[in-house]
Amino acid sequence: MNTLKSIFFTTMVTIIGIAFSGCSDDDDPIPPFSITFSTAELGISSDNTEAEATVTFSRPATVSGAVILSLEPGGLVYGESNDYYASVEPEGNNITLPFVSGDQSVSVTFFAGSASAIETEQTLSVILVEDSDNTFTIGTTGTLSVVFAENFVSPGSSVQLDAGGPEFVKQAFIDLSKQAVSNTDKNTWDLAFLSNGFHVTLNATEEIMARQLTDKTSLAEVTASDTTNFAQEMVIGPFSSLAAREWIDDPSGDLTKTAIAAISENNDDNKVYIVKRDAGNWKKIKVDRSGDNYSIQFADIGSTSFEEVIIQKDDTYNAVFFSLDDQVALFEPEKGQWDFMYGTYTTFSTFGEPIPYNFSDYIVINRNGTESAMVMIDDNTTYEDFDLSAASTIDFSTEFNIIGSSWRDVFSGTVRSDRFYVIKDIDGNIYKLRFTKLTGDDDERGRPSLTYELL
């Protein structure tokens, strides 16, 4: 009997050992993520002498490693005094871009060298190299063409945007004609001081609000008692009120309907505003003119002293972006180098009362002359057959939110297949564009794909 018990015990230990062995981490490795160029083509010209190549990951890296790019320069010679060079020095014809756990992309910038013959079109091919450790695989766009040409205008491409994944911590920008995509941290600024006229707008990507104190023109007059109940009233989301519509900028981009009124030449007419940033970090501000520029005074609500900063206009950009932590921030690309922005945006809810609501997967166009229109597909109109003559019959709009969230179904989480868009950029280039996927390769939001074609 004891022998039988011993055999039984040994057998069970063996079975349990096998079971635990079968569940070991070694037998269930983390699958590789995929990497892809965010676009298939970039252009370098005399007006645009650099191009950033971005490799996006289907999900954040869980280990450290490196992406290797293989360069096929054709007749182009590397070197700052030659045809082209890069922000990361190649070893032979390979560029190594390290990444660490948590990274979601890597990038390198290519520049025109001082001897670059832009007038004769040439192409630098950049190819993603397979990973021998199987940390990642190559996704849909494994080759990038950097075209050196005097008047490069993209004929169209397939592109993936990246707003930082499902957390939407960034805003993505695209320049269709240069086939250039980029993104920036949306949390680095509060107010935008426009270069055209005297207008101040709010960071609608980060739910900033501003409320005028109609009887106050000096920060010294404002105390915490002036903001009683503001925390309950200045709200964006399902518990917002119709009154809160006045404390955000009109989503259309209409500068006559901004939360902060146009800045008067008479400083005594400019009111104090309470700016809601986040819980416990509200500010009181007053903006005046300073010659051809702006002056802003700002402080915590209960403070008896304040800071003052002169904001100098910069016509290279639509606006100068400013954080109330006392710093100028870089947000948008130069005003002539993007067509629309993708990410989050504060607009009015499309269900129930039109109250302020922050949408994800939202698109606004560049206020610097970009125009757009939505085209519905029917028996007489298809994306494939739509041409320049058809584009001449549609009405373009310059409203910021002409595209908005209309390209995707809010409830099903899919791209709408019954419509596409036409976009006219500042240079008069006209593109047709449609969205092909709402999510990235890992099915997470914040990385949609689109395709577009020059008409």
Steps between C-alpha positions, in 0.01 A plus 500: 500500500782740592664421166177589317474826695858581410439432132181713510678789672791489256261492204302802628816700562612421145161606355495821703856574396411452135195721542700782656771455242239532225389835645847651524572843356760346270226312313278810471726776368373850428415514129700742285352840423498638147679811377420710195593832344224753562509588129643347184648818353653829617621796299797734528518818294661843513201625702487194725857388565431234763265207550437295813460126451297341781473129574192424710446193720172309512524508881749637755826305510535268800877461465790710377636452152577680175343560161749483214442695181679396182577788261502462124614846383519437126708787363475711816822554698487518880644800685399847614706651219367245251144397407343396829567420865304375801446589866636155586835417341490181288750219537562403142149507352319417825345732757433358847211647702498367859177469699421415862205337669195726472604669174234511229709639213848599385598757241785647300513822299656523153641831374600639163877548486655822373585335166158341454381528138130541579421591137575143390258263670669219695376255761650365822342166594483420871418138588404345835726206582350181646580442868710189561378477862134497390416792729302656216380428148474732200152644446320634195749769396854369522660729242511879499592711196657840575463693173737790431321723249461874446121501501412182684125461538383165627276315254341329799570212731375286786585644840459413867456779755609466862345689792687295758266203506177462698611756762506772230790684666607655169349676200598381151551733201522421130619699199348319201709664228828423679370166628632600843349384829601608849362518852551711812408484867158662545559581869773761459286813455185678615453808280576580135580859403406532134735665252212647297321774694470495878328180600572248774366145474491209744659157486189313387694173489558519877155627612619847603216742589495878560229704676481876488455705817291776347571756772873441546785654298784451750640180650534679834120526517450123473488270802387142552153630591455611136507135394245350740334192343720524188635149558147360476402718205809501276474139390552323167322170450166337578443719808566826316236769453389713209658802673840329468481551122614858563818386672648306207587619150243435231601166341466647150801725559291819470717767663195712589386217731805433715482469879752783533378808314718665235773699676411868499746778422366671814640289784227622737248310285675166540348291779647252744432133421505192719674218313417143595794269443457205734384443856675735742701677230280782374634842401381858470628679188478832320618544141577842350674630193865596514560689177466241225532216751319370809551541872361246747473534876423179689493359850337240724148606594586586859833668427554872568792518255522399136741426218505690171635373169520667157391260227664591169306404190666262255345500155670171415235332714126544539562585864747511785406234754539580867483302824388677817796330663685792338640361180450520126431155354537349153177334388388544140746470209563812296168626365579408138611147587184319607145450377314339787544387859378174655449409866264640763294818480240683708182552303126469567341164574301344217261323737255682723562868570795657311728534802883511501643152451851376427509257206775256412578411136416857399638698206534875448647672195768769492360853532773618258290471184427127501154408368307174506171336405331168567375296204237229542528184291195409289417338167655793314796578727781269605840568649676325211325702227507839677726735300599866474194595296276352768693692766422827319130455575520464879488771766812518716494620860766658721328405825739320736267209563372438147642146532477465878385153605279444195750255347440229761202339670500598867315191618647220288857630510546462125574724204199616299518355149224715351705820472835652420653847514655753266770731634647810335828620655646850515686445171185395314580128490176300513491151648229241550538309822333215682563329829564128484538391863420655836758308702861388473630151433433413866138622470565786742360846431718799432670364186261520203593439137398694192572517130500806276556592135590825323233620260 
